[in-house]
Amino acid sequence: MAEPIGLDAAALVAGSVDDPGIAALRELSPMAVVIVTDGTGIPL
């Protein structure tokens, strides 16, 4: 059987904490670290 797919971390550039991609990430990897930044890469 194949190993489950998971991520350790993800960066969301020019995103927001309301981004639906974060919910999708949480479905794949509930413990993954999510870093949200502004358009220049500065963490929010």
FENNORWO-V49787 format. One record per residue. N is the residue number from 0. RES is the residue in three letters. SS is DSSP state (helix for helix, strand for strand, loop for the rest). PHI is phi in degrees with one decimal (none if undefined). Layout:
BEGIN
n/res/ss/phi
N/RES/SS/PHI
N/RES/SS/PHI
END
This chain:
BEGIN
n/res/ss/phi
0/MET/loop/none
1/ALA/loop/-71.5
2/GLU/loop/-70.6
3/PRO/loop/-65.9
4/ILE/loop/-82.2
5/GLY/loop/-155.8
6/LEU/loop/-123.7
7/ASP/loop/-88.3
8/ALA/strand/-157.1
9/ALA/strand/-147.3
10/ALA/strand/-114.1
11/LEU/strand/-112.9
12/VAL/loop/-86.7
13/ALA/loop/58.2
14/GLY/loop/-110.2
15/SER/loop/-139.7
16/VAL/loop/-67.7
17/ASP/loop/-90.5
18/ASP/loop/-58.5
19/PRO/helix/-64.8
20/GLY/helix/-63.6
21/ILE/helix/-66.9
22/ALA/helix/-63.9
23/ALA/helix/-64.2
24/LEU/helix/-61.7
25/ARG/helix/-61.6
26/GLU/helix/-67.7
27/LEU/helix/-77.6
28/SER/loop/-142.6
29/PRO/loop/-58.7
30/MET/loop/-97.4
31/ALA/loop/-64.6
32/VAL/strand/-81.2
33/VAL/strand/-115.1
34/ILE/strand/-110.7
35/VAL/strand/-107.4
36/THR/strand/-124.2
37/ASP/loop/-82.1
38/GLY/loop/-63.7
39/THR/loop/-95.8
40/GLY/loop/95.2
41/ILE/loop/-78.3
42/PRO/strand/-57.7
43/LEU/loop/-84.5
END
